[in-house]
Amino acid sequence: MQVYLDNAATTKMSKSAINAMLPYMDGIYGNPSSLHSAGQKASEALVGARERIARLLGCEAREITFTSGGSEADNQAIISAARIGGKKGKKHIISTTFEHHAVLHTLNRLEKEGFEITLLDVHENGIVLPGQVAEAIREDTCLVTIMYANNEIGTIQPVREIGAVCRERGVLFHTDAVQAAGHLPINVREQNIDMLSLSAHKFHGPKGIGVLYAKKGILLSNLIEGGAQERGKRAGTENIPAIMGMTAALEEAYSHINENTEKITALRDRLIAGISEIPHSILNGDAKKRLPGNVNFCFEGIEGESLLLLLDGKGVFASSGSACTSGSLEPSHVLLAIGRVHDIAHGSLRLSLSDENTEEEIDYTIETVKNVVEYLRGMSPVWRDLINGKKEFIIK
Ligand SMILES: *Cc1c(COP(=O)(O)O)cnc(C)c1O
């Protein structure tokens, strides 16, 4: 059996996304900036896609900028807010310790330029409270950037309430909604969101395409200079096939959101219940306020990398953290942020589901994880010390 449980890293493209792209790779290949009718056909598709995305997010078409994905949208949102703030002498930015690296590394760069960054602690359940944000806001704060849902532990942040705090204090609020888009409801007006990033390949669309929503009146700074595409804020010939695929995928996701949420949540809770039976294991992140498709555990006495390799051998495709940190020896910054110590954070496993998974696959995965954990512990000197009482268990 092969079970794909790495949907937080990327998803399989849906048939409707693929079908929406094909005409723009074959027949309608004009450049939307061209004045002839071949170009104008592409331009019409682009205008239509922008309106459809805007409708799904609850904003206006002119507030949508197409980017190369979530990372670019995060970079552009944060850099833009920093430039706007910098001009007014406001050089303080608030974020959290468990953001995606697209956010954290951009903030590092701004810190080197003289910005002051406050990273809020997240609680053990992986949730930031609006009160923490209110307390951290200063006279010179120009931006609060907090993710909608975490990519490793799946926890959902109180975005609307955080947005309300920011609005009251006149501070821009950006949210990295890459894990949320297509999976959780989004309405930027109702949720007090000034800027939002999303990425198509996390909701069954193509890779290399995303959206930056920026409320009208917010002046975006260019990351890429060149032609006048995207109102002059993002140069480069538009990736029309990818934009059409993304738009179809997002419409599809939101038209099935209720049934998908119900189905995936049931599979998630079945998986959590099964894996919880493994002794000295712990679920990371709040059990309820988490993405329908996210399961993340730590196991005492286990190396995440060996666990992944053995699971792969049994056909279970999983991850130990974010795809960017796997492969490095550093434990996940997200697990450290919620208070897991190094030894424990190393033994982590993320399983992220989609609506294509079945109960049969989940049951196979539970059995396989149980067997592999037992096998690895059987060979581990650390585990022997724990069992013999020479070392104390951290996970009780
Ligand atoms: C995947 C991801 C990104 C990066 O998106 P890309 O389109 O791959 O650049 C950013 N933030 C979060 C939370 C993500 O999960």
The ligand as an SDF file (V2000), in Angstrom:
LIG
                    3D

 15 15  0  0  0  0  0  0  0  0999 V2000
    4.5110   26.1250    2.0500 C   0  0  0  0  0  0  0  0  0  0  0  0
    4.4680   27.3090    2.9000 C   0  0  0  0  0  0  0  0  0  0  0  0
    5.0520   28.5180    2.4900 C   0  0  0  0  0  0  0  0  0  0  0  0
    5.8380   28.6340    1.2060 C   0  0  0  0  0  0  0  0  0  0  0  0
    5.0240   28.5770    0.0790 O   0  0  0  0  0  0  0  0  0  0  0  0
    5.7200   28.3080   -1.3540 P   0  0  0  0  0  0  0  0  0  0  0  0
    4.6090   28.5000   -2.3390 O   0  0  0  0  0  0  0  0  0  0  0  0
    6.2120   26.9080   -1.3210 O   0  0  0  0  0  0  0  0  0  0  0  0
    6.7930   29.3250   -1.5100 O   0  0  0  0  0  0  0  0  0  0  0  0
    4.9360   29.6100    3.3180 C   0  0  0  0  0  0  0  0  0  0  0  0
    4.2660   29.5350    4.4850 N   0  0  0  0  0  0  0  0  0  0  0  0
    3.6860   28.3980    4.9020 C   0  0  0  0  0  0  0  0  0  0  0  0
    2.9420   28.3850    6.1970 C   0  0  0  0  0  0  0  0  0  0  0  0
    3.7780   27.2490    4.1290 C   0  0  0  0  0  0  0  0  0  0  0  0
    3.2110   26.1210    4.5710 O   0  0  0  0  0  0  0  0  0  0  0  0
  1  2  1  0
  2  3  1  0
  2 14  2  0
  3  4  1  0
  3 10  2  0
  4  5  1  0
  5  6  1  0
  6  7  2  0
  6  8  1  0
  6  9  1  0
 10 11  1  0
 11 12  2  0
 12 13  1  0
 12 14  1  0
 14 15  1  0
M  END
$$$$
